[in-house]
Amino acid sequence: LGDQQHEINRNHALLEAITPMNLSKPKLYPSVLDRQNIASFQQVPYICIAPASVWFTKQYPLQKWADLIEALPFEGPIYIIGGPGDKIIGDQIIQKTSQKQVLNLCGKFSFLASAALVKNPVDSITISALTSLQGRLPGSLSAKTFIVLPFTVMEFSV
């Protein structure tokens, strides 16, 4: 642990003793049905925001998400994505913004359908809290991503 290696590299080193393997990025494979489920949301350029985190102390304040949405120089749809448990957070963010095209899609799609949504063939950007699982989707799909990195300080949390 003192060698400052990332956990992935340490795990890979353990497996290397058992079987030779190359270190590679994770990949996700949304099905045809997953892509069909989100197709109607991909008609125009959009932004996905994945604001939730399982760790309360790593949640970016809801008002800050709303401020970010208000400040975006973008006039298309903004989709809030996450799991079913994140729906309340999405609703609270929407209540704090005056943007008309913000839609809460939390819990609406499967994990892989959400992955397909952030990898839009039209043009999309995903903004997420680094700690959110949805926020890690774009990296596995080589999608354009901006990361919001909240501090782990209770006073700064929601």
LUMPA-968743 format. One record per residue (C-alpha): chain; residue in one letter; x, y, z. Coordinates in steps of 0.25 Angstrom, whole numbers. Each point is the difference from the previous one (the first is absolute). Example, Ala and Ser with C-alpha at 12.3 -4.5 7.8 and 13.67 -1.06 7.14 Angstrom:
% residues 2
['A','a',[49,-18,31]]
['A','s',[6,14,-2]]
***
This chain:
% residues 158
['A','l',[0,0,0]]
['A','g',[12,9,2]]
['A','d',[4,0,-15]]
['A','q',[-11,10,-3]]
['A','q',[-6,-9,-11]]
['A','h',[-14,1,-4]]
['A','e',[-9,-11,5]]
['A','i',[-3,-5,-14]]
['A','n',[15,-1,-3]]
['A','r',[2,-8,14]]
['A','n',[-11,-9,-4]]
['A','h',[6,-2,-14]]
['A','a',[13,-4,6]]
['A','l',[-7,-11,9]]
['A','l',[-7,-6,-12]]
['A','e',[13,1,-9]]
['A','a',[6,-11,9]]
['A','i',[-11,-10,-4]]
['A','t',[-2,4,-15]]
['A','p',[6,9,-9]]
['A','m',[-9,12,-4]]
['A','n',[1,14,-5]]
['A','l',[-5,12,8]]
['A','s',[-12,6,-8]]
['A','k',[-11,10,2]]
['A','p',[-14,-6,4]]
['A','k',[-10,-1,-12]]
['A','l',[-15,0,1]]
['A','y',[-9,-6,-11]]
['A','p',[-14,5,0]]
['A','s',[-10,-9,-8]]
['A','v',[-8,4,-11]]
['A','l',[-12,1,9]]
['A','d',[8,9,9]]
['A','r',[3,9,-12]]
['A','q',[-15,0,-4]]
['A','n',[-5,4,14]]
['A','i',[8,13,-1]]
['A','a',[0,3,-14]]
['A','s',[-11,11,1]]
['A','f',[8,7,10]]
['A','q',[12,1,-10]]
['A','q',[-7,8,-12]]
['A','v',[8,13,3]]
['A','p',[13,3,8]]
['A','y',[-2,0,15]]
['A','i',[7,-1,13]]
['A','c',[0,-11,11]]
['A','i',[2,4,14]]
['A','a',[2,-11,10]]
['A','p',[0,7,14]]
['A','a',[-2,-11,10]]
['A','s',[10,-7,9]]
['A','v',[-1,-12,9]]
['A','w',[9,8,10]]
['A','f',[-8,12,6]]
['A','t',[13,7,3]]
['A','k',[3,0,-15]]
['A','q',[-13,5,-5]]
['A','y',[2,14,-7]]
['A','p',[-11,9,6]]
['A','l',[-13,0,-7]]
['A','q',[0,15,-2]]
['A','k',[14,-1,-6]]
['A','w',[-6,-10,-11]]
['A','a',[-11,10,-2]]
['A','d',[9,12,-2]]
['A','l',[9,-8,-9]]
['A','i',[-12,-4,-9]]
['A','e',[-4,15,0]]
['A','a',[14,4,-4]]
['A','l',[1,-10,-12]]
['A','p',[0,7,-13]]
['A','f',[-9,-10,-6]]
['A','e',[-14,0,-5]]
['A','g',[-3,-15,-2]]
['A','p',[-5,-10,9]]
['A','i',[7,-3,13]]
['A','y',[-2,-14,6]]
['A','i',[2,-4,14]]
['A','i',[4,-14,1]]
['A','g',[2,-10,11]]
['A','g',[-6,-12,7]]
['A','p',[-14,-1,6]]
['A','g',[5,5,13]]
['A','d',[5,13,-6]]
['A','k',[-14,4,-5]]
['A','i',[-2,9,12]]
['A','i',[13,7,-3]]
['A','g',[-3,3,-14]]
['A','d',[-14,5,4]]
['A','q',[7,10,10]]
['A','i',[10,5,-10]]
['A','i',[-11,2,-10]]
['A','q',[-8,8,10]]
['A','k',[12,9,2]]
['A','t',[2,4,-14]]
['A','s',[-8,8,-10]]
['A','q',[4,-8,-12]]
['A','k',[-11,-5,-8]]
['A','q',[7,-12,-7]]
['A','v',[5,-7,13]]
['A','l',[-6,-14,1]]
['A','n',[2,-10,11]]
['A','l',[3,-14,-6]]
['A','c',[5,-6,13]]
['A','g',[-5,-14,1]]
['A','k',[-6,0,-14]]
['A','f',[10,-8,-7]]
['A','s',[9,-12,3]]
['A','f',[15,2,3]]
['A','l',[4,-4,-14]]
['A','a',[-11,9,-6]]
['A','s',[5,11,8]]
['A','a',[14,-3,-6]]
['A','a',[-6,1,-14]]
['A','l',[-6,13,3]]
['A','v',[14,6,5]]
['A','k',[6,-5,-13]]
['A','n',[-9,8,-10]]
['A','p',[4,-1,-14]]
['A','v',[-6,14,-2]]
['A','d',[8,8,10]]
['A','s',[-1,-1,15]]
['A','i',[8,4,12]]
['A','t',[-1,-6,13]]
['A','i',[2,7,13]]
['A','s',[1,-8,13]]
['A','a',[5,-1,14]]
['A','l',[12,-9,-1]]
['A','t',[-5,-9,11]]
['A','s',[-13,-4,-7]]
['A','l',[-1,-13,-8]]
['A','q',[-7,7,-11]]
['A','g',[11,10,0]]
['A','r',[10,-11,-3]]
['A','l',[-8,-5,-12]]
['A','p',[6,10,-10]]
['A','g',[14,-5,2]]
['A','s',[-4,-14,-4]]
['A','l',[-6,6,-13]]
['A','s',[10,10,-4]]
['A','a',[-11,11,2]]
['A','k',[3,15,2]]
['A','t',[0,2,15]]
['A','f',[2,11,10]]
['A','i',[1,-4,14]]
['A','v',[-4,8,13]]
['A','l',[9,-5,11]]
['A','p',[-7,4,13]]
['A','f',[8,1,13]]
['A','t',[-2,-11,11]]
['A','v',[-4,11,11]]
['A','m',[-13,-1,7]]
['A','e',[-2,15,-1]]
['A','f',[1,0,-15]]
['A','s',[-9,-11,-2]]
['A','v',[-15,0,-3]]
***
